[in-house]
Amino acid sequence: MEIIIAIVTGLLVGGGIGLASRYALQGKYNKKIKDAEKEAEVMKEKKLLEVKEKFLNKKAELEKEVQQRNQKFQQAENKIKQRELSLNQRQEELGRRKQELDGTQQRLQNQQKALDNRAAELEKLQRQEQQKLEELSGLSAEEAKNRLVESLKDEARTNAQSYINDIMDDAKMTANMEAKKIIIKSIQRVATETAIENSTTVFHIDNDEVKGRIIGREGRNIRALEAAAGVEVVVDDTPEAIVISAFDPIRREIGRLALHQLISDGRIHPARIEEVVAKVKKQVEEEVIETGKRTAIDLGIHGLHPELIRIIGKMKYRSSYGQNLLQHARETANLCAVMAAELGLNPKKAKRAGLLHDIGKVPDEETEMPHAEYGARLAEKYKEKPEIVNAIAAHHDEAEMTTLIAPIVQACDAISGARPGARREIAEAYIKRLKDLENIAMSYDGVTKTYAIQAGRELRVIVGADKINDEQIPKLSDDIARRIQEEMTYPGQVKITVIRETRAISYAK
């Protein structure tokens, strides 16, 4: 304000204004200054009032907030007091319950002591009674217990054997009838034929002059043929015939075909023999594969590994007990399919397992493993399913059967091999097998006579009536059957019939 006055005064002085005028102007400005000061004072008071009002409002709000917080603190404090009161009450309740439990425990201890005393008294009385009983019976407690146990065992054995006999009789009446129906239906629906192979092949020639050419100078031609084909060529005095001998049927076939081509061509010398034998081997290998493919197609079996197809083709040149192995495999496969269909199982899987069950009999390498186990390994190697592998491994009981296909394959293999005319045996081996059957049965106590009948497929066992009772007969039959299974090898199955009879002989004079 003083600055404004000084400025105005300076202007007035500089402008040449008169003194009177300056006083008048100064009065006006002084008035304005006072008015401005009053207005400023009013504004100041107004601002002070506004600030004071805001302060009071803020104070009121803070007091309200403090009051609310105090209320919350009071409520929390009240809740804490209530919880403390509740905890005190619970503590008093727990203390009271603890006293009750202590009292109950003390009462239980007293009752336990009383029970122990009572048990001791009862045990004492029991010993006294036992002593009295032992004195009266003349037996100790252990002896009496052993006698009771033995009598119960005998009674249980008798009852169990009777129960087993009833169950077996009932099962035989139903199971044998159903099994016979299924087997008869299966056999009736499959056509069978007999094929017998030897270990020699007779090659017929037009005249005996050819024999000299086959033998060659100093026997070089015949030696070359035997070395190349792996066979033995027998040229003797038999008219118009040459014998080719070999254990392997494929080698015999190669020798026969090679000899046929050599005689037809007329050129017989060592180099030509080796060339022809190599060519025939290739032809036979192709024929083996073609036979395997044709067999799989005829039976409707798909997805076989090429190596399995080749093995199936090799079966054509292998025989078992005089029965052609491929024919036996086809026959078994058809029987398995029919029997599986009769039982409501998958006929395709059964047919596949039946065809492959004897692949272990035509190994490419020498092995000492049983053919069932070796065949199962081959099937597993060439990605056959586990149920097929198990059926192959278990068809001679050399592995545990885990599927229903396995017993079907076993039964159909026995049907195919055991039917009349399917297989042949050497007379000496046949007689020895019959004697072994009779000797096994005769080794049991109580057996008086044994008879092997029906070509060794049934064994009649006569027992003494005074040595074996009726309850022991089923056990004896089972024991003989189990021992025959473990000690002998035979086609099909052997029926064991145990006969017990009592004879009373009198003479009228």
NORKAHU-V167510 format. One record per residue. N is the residue number from 1. PHI is phi in whole degrees, 0 to 359 (NA if undefined). Layout:
n=N phi=PHI
n=N phi=PHI
This chain:
n=1 phi=NA
n=2 phi=297
n=3 phi=298
n=4 phi=300
n=5 phi=298
n=6 phi=296
n=7 phi=298
n=8 phi=297
n=9 phi=297
n=10 phi=297
n=11 phi=296
n=12 phi=295
n=13 phi=291
n=14 phi=295
n=15 phi=272
n=16 phi=77
n=17 phi=282
n=18 phi=285
n=19 phi=294
n=20 phi=295
n=21 phi=295
n=22 phi=297
n=23 phi=296
n=24 phi=293
n=25 phi=297
n=26 phi=297
n=27 phi=297
n=28 phi=297
n=29 phi=292
n=30 phi=298
n=31 phi=297
n=32 phi=297
n=33 phi=294
n=34 phi=296
n=35 phi=298
n=36 phi=296
n=37 phi=295
n=38 phi=297
n=39 phi=299
n=40 phi=295
n=41 phi=295
n=42 phi=296
n=43 phi=296
n=44 phi=298
n=45 phi=297
n=46 phi=298
n=47 phi=296
n=48 phi=299
n=49 phi=295
n=50 phi=297
n=51 phi=296
n=52 phi=297
n=53 phi=296
n=54 phi=298
n=55 phi=299
n=56 phi=296
n=57 phi=298
n=58 phi=297
n=59 phi=297
n=60 phi=297
n=61 phi=297
n=62 phi=296
n=63 phi=298
n=64 phi=295
n=65 phi=297
n=66 phi=297
n=67 phi=295
n=68 phi=298
n=69 phi=296
n=70 phi=298
n=71 phi=297
n=72 phi=298
n=73 phi=300
n=74 phi=295
n=75 phi=296
n=76 phi=299
n=77 phi=296
n=78 phi=296
n=79 phi=296
n=80 phi=298
n=81 phi=296
n=82 phi=296
n=83 phi=297
n=84 phi=299
n=85 phi=296
n=86 phi=296
n=87 phi=298
n=88 phi=298
n=89 phi=296
n=90 phi=296
n=91 phi=297
n=92 phi=296
n=93 phi=296
n=94 phi=297
n=95 phi=298
n=96 phi=295
n=97 phi=295
n=98 phi=300
n=99 phi=297
n=100 phi=295
n=101 phi=297
n=102 phi=301
n=103 phi=294
n=104 phi=296
n=105 phi=300
n=106 phi=296
n=107 phi=294
n=108 phi=296
n=109 phi=299
n=110 phi=296
n=111 phi=294
n=112 phi=297
n=113 phi=300
n=114 phi=295
n=115 phi=295
n=116 phi=298
n=117 phi=296
n=118 phi=294
n=119 phi=298
n=120 phi=297
n=121 phi=295
n=122 phi=295
n=123 phi=297
n=124 phi=297
n=125 phi=297
n=126 phi=296
n=127 phi=297
n=128 phi=296
n=129 phi=296
n=130 phi=297
n=131 phi=298
n=132 phi=296
n=133 phi=296
n=134 phi=297
n=135 phi=295
n=136 phi=287
n=137 phi=273
n=138 phi=76
n=139 phi=237
n=140 phi=280
n=141 phi=297
n=142 phi=294
n=143 phi=295
n=144 phi=298
n=145 phi=296
n=146 phi=297
n=147 phi=296
n=148 phi=296
n=149 phi=297
n=150 phi=296
n=151 phi=295
n=152 phi=293
n=153 phi=298
n=154 phi=298
n=155 phi=295
n=156 phi=294
n=157 phi=298
n=158 phi=299
n=159 phi=296
n=160 phi=295
n=161 phi=296
n=162 phi=296
n=163 phi=295
n=164 phi=297
n=165 phi=299
n=166 phi=297
n=167 phi=296
n=168 phi=295
n=169 phi=298
n=170 phi=295
n=171 phi=296
n=172 phi=296
n=173 phi=297
n=174 phi=269
n=175 phi=295
n=176 phi=298
n=177 phi=295
n=178 phi=293
n=179 phi=297
n=180 phi=297
n=181 phi=298
n=182 phi=295
n=183 phi=295
n=184 phi=296
n=185 phi=298
n=186 phi=295
n=187 phi=294
n=188 phi=295
n=189 phi=271
n=190 phi=241
n=191 phi=278
n=192 phi=237
n=193 phi=216
n=194 phi=253
n=195 phi=226
n=196 phi=245
n=197 phi=250
n=198 phi=252
n=199 phi=266
n=200 phi=227
n=201 phi=233
n=202 phi=264
n=203 phi=257
n=204 phi=271
n=205 phi=237
n=206 phi=286
n=207 phi=211
n=208 phi=283
n=209 phi=294
n=210 phi=294
n=211 phi=303
n=212 phi=296
n=213 phi=294
n=214 phi=292
n=215 phi=292
n=216 phi=78
n=217 phi=295
n=218 phi=57
n=219 phi=76
n=220 phi=289
n=221 phi=294
n=222 phi=292
n=223 phi=293
n=224 phi=297
n=225 phi=295
n=226 phi=296
n=227 phi=290
n=228 phi=287
n=229 phi=268
n=230 phi=73
n=231 phi=232
n=232 phi=247
n=233 phi=257
n=234 phi=254
n=235 phi=247
n=236 phi=235
n=237 phi=276
n=238 phi=298
n=239 phi=291
n=240 phi=54
n=241 phi=207
n=242 phi=233
n=243 phi=260
n=244 phi=251
n=245 phi=242
n=246 phi=190
n=247 phi=287
n=248 phi=275
n=249 phi=297
n=250 phi=294
n=251 phi=297
n=252 phi=299
n=253 phi=294
n=254 phi=298
n=255 phi=298
n=256 phi=295
n=257 phi=295
n=258 phi=296
n=259 phi=296
n=260 phi=296
n=261 phi=292
n=262 phi=296
n=263 phi=291
n=264 phi=293
n=265 phi=285
n=266 phi=91
n=267 phi=268
n=268 phi=234
n=269 phi=206
n=270 phi=307
n=271 phi=296
n=272 phi=294
n=273 phi=298
n=274 phi=297
n=275 phi=296
n=276 phi=294
n=277 phi=298
n=278 phi=298
n=279 phi=294
n=280 phi=293
n=281 phi=302
n=282 phi=297
n=283 phi=296
n=284 phi=295
n=285 phi=297
n=286 phi=295
n=287 phi=295
n=288 phi=299
n=289 phi=295
n=290 phi=296
n=291 phi=297
n=292 phi=297
n=293 phi=296
n=294 phi=297
n=295 phi=296
n=296 phi=297
n=297 phi=292
n=298 phi=300
n=299 phi=273
n=300 phi=72
n=301 phi=255
n=302 phi=239
n=303 phi=80
n=304 phi=285
n=305 phi=295
n=306 phi=305
n=307 phi=291
n=308 phi=294
n=309 phi=298
n=310 phi=295
n=311 phi=296
n=312 phi=298
n=313 phi=297
n=314 phi=295
n=315 phi=298
n=316 phi=299
n=317 phi=257
n=318 phi=234
n=319 phi=233
n=320 phi=228
n=321 phi=56
n=322 phi=84
n=323 phi=261
n=324 phi=301
n=325 phi=291
n=326 phi=293
n=327 phi=297
n=328 phi=297
n=329 phi=294
n=330 phi=296
n=331 phi=297
n=332 phi=297
n=333 phi=298
n=334 phi=295
n=335 phi=299
n=336 phi=298
n=337 phi=297
n=338 phi=294
n=339 phi=294
n=340 phi=297
n=341 phi=296
n=342 phi=297
n=343 phi=268
n=344 phi=78
n=345 phi=256
n=346 phi=283
n=347 phi=290
n=348 phi=293
n=349 phi=296
n=350 phi=297
n=351 phi=295
n=352 phi=297
n=353 phi=295
n=354 phi=295
n=355 phi=291
n=356 phi=268
n=357 phi=294
n=358 phi=248
n=359 phi=293
n=360 phi=288
n=361 phi=275
n=362 phi=237
n=363 phi=286
n=364 phi=279
n=365 phi=223
n=366 phi=290
n=367 phi=215
n=368 phi=261
n=369 phi=285
n=370 phi=300
n=371 phi=295
n=372 phi=293
n=373 phi=293
n=374 phi=294
n=375 phi=297
n=376 phi=296
n=377 phi=295
n=378 phi=297
n=379 phi=297
n=380 phi=294
n=381 phi=298
n=382 phi=261
n=383 phi=65
n=384 phi=282
n=385 phi=290
n=386 phi=302
n=387 phi=292
n=388 phi=290
n=389 phi=299
n=390 phi=294
n=391 phi=296
n=392 phi=292
n=393 phi=290
n=394 phi=259
n=395 phi=285
n=396 phi=237
n=397 phi=61
n=398 phi=269
n=399 phi=214
n=400 phi=284
n=401 phi=283
n=402 phi=245
n=403 phi=227
n=404 phi=283
n=405 phi=289
n=406 phi=301
n=407 phi=295
n=408 phi=294
n=409 phi=298
n=410 phi=298
n=411 phi=294
n=412 phi=290
n=413 phi=298
n=414 phi=293
n=415 phi=296
n=416 phi=294
n=417 phi=277
n=418 phi=261
n=419 phi=294
n=420 phi=301
n=421 phi=88
n=422 phi=287
n=423 phi=228
n=424 phi=228
n=425 phi=230
n=426 phi=292
n=427 phi=302
n=428 phi=297
n=429 phi=294
n=430 phi=296
n=431 phi=294
n=432 phi=296
n=433 phi=295
n=434 phi=295
n=435 phi=295
n=436 phi=297
n=437 phi=300
n=438 phi=294
n=439 phi=293
n=440 phi=298
n=441 phi=293
n=442 phi=291
n=443 phi=285
n=444 phi=268
n=445 phi=293
n=446 phi=91
n=447 phi=276
n=448 phi=256
n=449 phi=215
n=450 phi=222
n=451 phi=222
n=452 phi=269
n=453 phi=234
n=454 phi=53
n=455 phi=58
n=456 phi=83
n=457 phi=265
n=458 phi=217
n=459 phi=237
n=460 phi=265
n=461 phi=240
n=462 phi=259
n=463 phi=243
n=464 phi=282
n=465 phi=292
n=466 phi=274
n=467 phi=252
n=468 phi=229
n=469 phi=266
n=470 phi=295
n=471 phi=291
n=472 phi=274
n=473 phi=297
n=474 phi=301
n=475 phi=295
n=476 phi=297
n=477 phi=298
n=478 phi=295
n=479 phi=297
n=480 phi=296
n=481 phi=298
n=482 phi=296
n=483 phi=291
n=484 phi=297
n=485 phi=298
n=486 phi=282
n=487 phi=255
n=488 phi=236
n=489 phi=239
n=490 phi=202
n=491 phi=279
n=492 phi=72
n=493 phi=220
n=494 phi=240
n=495 phi=266
n=496 phi=252
n=497 phi=244
n=498 phi=260
n=499 phi=241
n=500 phi=234
n=501 phi=221
n=502 phi=245
n=503 phi=244
n=504 phi=241
n=505 phi=243
n=506 phi=224
n=507 phi=236
n=508 phi=264
n=509 phi=249
